[in-house]
């Protein structure tokens, strides 16, 4: 049977939102951890002379795999 796992990633500026979302999803039984994972991403900027590398800090939340959420996946991906 097919199942789906979603990861939700937000900038640290939206930490209040991601923490609130984690509490709700944890209470509903969709995730086991109430602490999001901090992800640091580095990428090249357009003008490498002024800003050679841009670093972004994000929080990532990954929920359990569920077959019941497959309809959401099918709504986005054909």
Secondary structure, DSSP 8 states (H G I E B T S, - for coil): ---B--EEEEEGGGHHHHHHHHHHHHHHTS-S-SS-EEEEEEEE-S-TTT-SEEEEEEEEEE---BSTTHHHHHHH--
